């Protein structure tokens, strides 16, 4: 009986606008991070954009968490809303850490695998941006959302392969007389890039879990 009453009550739909705002910031951050990996002057030109978009995303996250506490009827479970916005925010937080690491270690050149991983990050961000508005019509869009989350998980697997190949190439270069410092720095960059993709896989898992609960 209570479930029917809850279903009939008007719900605050502003959460979907906030999710959309956050996803736009994440995509913009991913675009800037990918541009940084072109190296050279592109690093300085795009670094601050990553920082600014991360701050934008933090502001939206804060607004969502406040709204969850103050809203009587939410579109879906409060815990799911918190998990979704937190996982989305973790993805751009990790982008920020990646950009900071690049600046900290004064990296100016990047391997093809690093750039491919950054391309994967951008694709994951775009898939999340496509998927979050569909949660507003979760019933009819369940299959579409599930397909998008599956694509993100598949990209995460491919990113792992890029990471392993790139790291192996760095190791071989180091073992053949290359710089141990280059290996250390490259490993840091690869590790951060892999973690960004992992965070997007977390977003996909949360979205898929919401679909399972509501369909």
VEXDREN-2710 file (C-alpha; in Angstrom, 1 decimal):
% VEXDREN-2710
k/r/px/py/pz
1/UNK/0.0/0.0/0.0
2/UNK/2.8/2.4/0.9
3/UNK/4.6/1.6/-2.3
4/UNK/1.5/2.6/-4.4
5/UNK/1.2/5.8/-2.4
6/UNK/4.9/6.6/-3.0
7/UNK/4.5/5.9/-6.7
8/UNK/1.5/8.3/-7.0
9/UNK/3.1/11.2/-5.1
10/UNK/4.7/13.9/-7.2
11/UNK/8.5/13.6/-7.3
12/UNK/11.1/16.2/-7.4
13/UNK/12.6/15.9/-10.9
14/UNK/15.4/18.4/-10.5
15/UNK/17.8/15.6/-9.8
16/UNK/17.9/14.7/-13.5
17/UNK/18.8/18.3/-14.3
18/UNK/21.6/18.1/-11.8
19/UNK/22.8/14.7/-13.1
20/UNK/22.9/16.2/-16.6
21/UNK/24.9/19.2/-15.4
22/UNK/27.4/17.0/-13.7
23/UNK/27.7/14.8/-16.8
24/UNK/28.4/17.8/-18.9
25/UNK/31.2/18.8/-16.5
26/UNK/32.7/15.3/-16.7
27/UNK/32.7/15.3/-20.5
28/UNK/34.3/18.7/-20.6
29/UNK/37.0/17.5/-18.1
30/UNK/37.6/14.4/-20.2
31/UNK/38.0/16.5/-23.4
32/UNK/40.6/18.7/-21.6
33/UNK/42.4/15.7/-20.2
34/UNK/42.6/14.1/-23.6
35/UNK/43.9/17.4/-25.0
36/UNK/46.6/17.4/-22.3
37/UNK/48.0/14.1/-23.6
38/UNK/48.9/15.7/-26.9
39/UNK/51.8/17.0/-24.9
40/UNK/53.8/20.2/-25.1
41/UNK/51.9/23.5/-24.8
42/UNK/48.6/21.6/-24.8
43/UNK/49.3/20.5/-21.2
44/UNK/49.4/24.1/-19.8
45/UNK/46.4/25.2/-22.0
46/UNK/44.1/22.4/-20.8
47/UNK/45.2/21.8/-17.2
48/UNK/43.2/24.6/-15.7
49/UNK/40.1/23.4/-17.6
50/UNK/40.3/20.0/-15.9
51/UNK/40.6/21.8/-12.5
52/UNK/37.7/24.1/-13.2
53/UNK/35.4/21.4/-14.5
54/UNK/36.2/19.3/-11.4
55/UNK/35.1/22.2/-9.2
56/UNK/31.9/22.6/-11.3
57/UNK/31.2/18.9/-10.7
58/UNK/31.9/19.2/-7.0
59/UNK/29.4/22.1/-6.7
60/UNK/26.7/20.0/-8.4
61/UNK/27.5/17.0/-6.2
62/UNK/27.0/19.1/-3.1
63/UNK/23.7/20.4/-4.4
64/UNK/22.5/16.9/-5.1
65/UNK/23.4/15.6/-1.6
66/UNK/21.7/18.6/0.0
67/UNK/18.6/18.0/-2.2
68/UNK/18.5/14.3/-1.1
69/UNK/18.2/15.3/2.5
70/UNK/15.6/18.0/1.9
71/UNK/13.3/16.4/-0.7
72/UNK/10.3/14.5/0.5
73/UNK/9.8/12.2/-2.6
74/UNK/12.8/11.4/-4.7
75/UNK/12.6/9.9/-8.3
76/UNK/14.3/6.7/-7.0
77/UNK/15.9/5.4/-3.8
78/UNK/18.0/8.0/-1.9
79/UNK/20.9/5.7/-1.5
80/UNK/20.9/5.1/-5.3
81/UNK/21.0/8.8/-5.9
82/UNK/23.9/9.3/-3.5
83/UNK/25.8/6.3/-5.0
84/UNK/25.2/7.6/-8.6
85/UNK/26.4/11.2/-8.0
86/UNK/29.3/10.1/-5.9
87/UNK/30.5/7.6/-8.5
88/UNK/30.2/10.2/-11.2
89/UNK/32.1/12.7/-9.1
90/UNK/34.8/10.1/-8.3
91/UNK/35.5/9.8/-12.1
92/UNK/36.3/13.5/-12.5
93/UNK/38.1/13.6/-9.2
94/UNK/40.4/10.9/-10.6
95/UNK/40.8/13.0/-13.8
96/UNK/42.0/15.9/-11.7
97/UNK/44.5/13.6/-9.9
98/UNK/45.8/12.5/-13.3
99/UNK/46.2/16.0/-14.5
100/UNK/48.0/17.0/-11.3
101/UNK/50.3/14.0/-11.6
102/UNK/51.3/15.0/-15.2
103/UNK/52.1/18.5/-13.9
104/UNK/53.9/17.2/-10.8
105/UNK/56.3/15.0/-12.8
106/UNK/56.6/17.5/-15.6
107/UNK/55.5/14.9/-18.2
108/UNK/55.6/16.4/-21.7
109/UNK/55.4/13.3/-23.9
110/UNK/52.9/10.5/-23.9
111/UNK/52.8/7.0/-25.4
112/UNK/50.1/5.9/-27.9
113/UNK/48.6/3.7/-25.3
114/UNK/48.2/6.6/-22.9
115/UNK/46.4/8.6/-25.6
116/UNK/44.3/5.6/-26.4
117/UNK/43.3/5.3/-22.7
118/UNK/42.4/9.0/-22.7
119/UNK/40.2/8.4/-25.7
120/UNK/38.6/5.6/-23.8
121/UNK/38.0/7.9/-20.8
122/UNK/36.3/10.4/-23.1
123/UNK/34.1/7.7/-24.6
124/UNK/33.1/6.5/-21.2
125/UNK/32.2/10.1/-20.2
126/UNK/30.0/10.5/-23.3
127/UNK/28.2/7.2/-22.6
128/UNK/27.4/8.3/-19.0
129/UNK/26.2/11.6/-20.4
130/UNK/23.9/9.7/-22.8
131/UNK/22.7/7.4/-20.1
132/UNK/21.9/9.5/-17.1
133/UNK/18.9/11.4/-18.7
134/UNK/17.4/8.0/-19.6
135/UNK/16.9/7.2/-15.9
136/UNK/14.0/9.6/-16.0
137/UNK/12.2/7.1/-18.1
138/UNK/13.8/4.0/-16.6
139/UNK/11.1/1.5/-17.6
140/UNK/11.0/2.0/-21.3
141/UNK/14.7/2.9/-21.5
142/UNK/15.9/0.0/-19.3
143/UNK/17.4/-2.0/-22.3
144/UNK/19.1/1.1/-23.6
145/UNK/20.6/2.0/-20.2
146/UNK/21.8/-1.6/-19.8
147/UNK/23.5/-1.5/-23.2
148/UNK/25.3/1.7/-22.4
149/UNK/26.6/0.3/-19.1
150/UNK/27.7/-2.9/-20.9
151/UNK/29.7/-0.7/-23.4
152/UNK/31.4/1.1/-20.5
153/UNK/32.4/-2.2/-18.9
154/UNK/33.7/-3.5/-22.2
155/UNK/35.8/-0.3/-22.5
156/UNK/37.2/-0.8/-19.1
157/UNK/38.4/-4.2/-20.1
158/UNK/40.1/-2.8/-23.2
159/UNK/41.7/-0.1/-21.1
160/UNK/43.2/-2.7/-18.9
161/UNK/44.8/-4.3/-22.0
162/UNK/46.2/-0.9/-23.1
163/UNK/47.6/-0.3/-19.6
164/UNK/49.3/-3.7/-19.5
165/UNK/50.8/-3.3/-23.0
166/UNK/52.0/0.2/-22.4
167/UNK/53.5/-0.7/-19.0
168/UNK/55.3/-3.7/-20.5
169/UNK/56.8/-1.6/-23.3
170/UNK/58.0/0.9/-20.6
171/UNK/59.6/-2.0/-18.7
172/UNK/61.3/-3.4/-21.7
173/UNK/62.7/0.1/-22.6
174/UNK/64.0/0.5/-19.1
175/UNK/65.5/-3.0/-19.0
176/UNK/67.3/-2.3/-22.3
177/UNK/69.2/0.7/-20.9
178/UNK/66.4/3.2/-20.7
179/UNK/65.7/5.5/-17.7
180/UNK/64.3/4.0/-14.6
181/UNK/62.8/7.4/-13.8
182/UNK/60.9/7.3/-17.1
183/UNK/59.5/4.0/-16.1
184/UNK/58.4/5.3/-12.7
185/UNK/56.8/8.4/-14.1
186/UNK/55.1/6.4/-16.9
187/UNK/53.8/3.9/-14.4
188/UNK/52.2/6.7/-12.4
189/UNK/50.5/8.1/-15.5
190/UNK/49.2/4.7/-16.6
191/UNK/48.0/4.0/-13.1
192/UNK/46.0/7.2/-12.9
193/UNK/44.5/6.7/-16.3
194/UNK/43.4/3.2/-15.5
195/UNK/41.8/4.4/-12.3
196/UNK/39.7/7.0/-14.2
197/UNK/38.3/4.2/-16.4
198/UNK/37.7/2.1/-13.3
199/UNK/35.7/4.9/-11.8
200/UNK/33.5/5.0/-14.9
201/UNK/32.9/1.3/-14.6
202/UNK/31.7/2.0/-11.0
203/UNK/29.2/4.5/-12.5
204/UNK/28.0/1.8/-15.0
205/UNK/27.5/-0.7/-12.1
206/UNK/25.5/1.8/-10.2
207/UNK/23.3/2.7/-13.2
208/UNK/22.8/-1.0/-14.0
209/UNK/21.9/-1.7/-10.3
210/UNK/19.2/1.1/-10.5
211/UNK/17.7/-0.5/-13.6
212/UNK/17.6/-3.9/-11.9
213/UNK/15.9/-2.5/-8.9
214/UNK/13.2/-0.5/-10.8
215/UNK/12.3/-2.8/-13.7
END
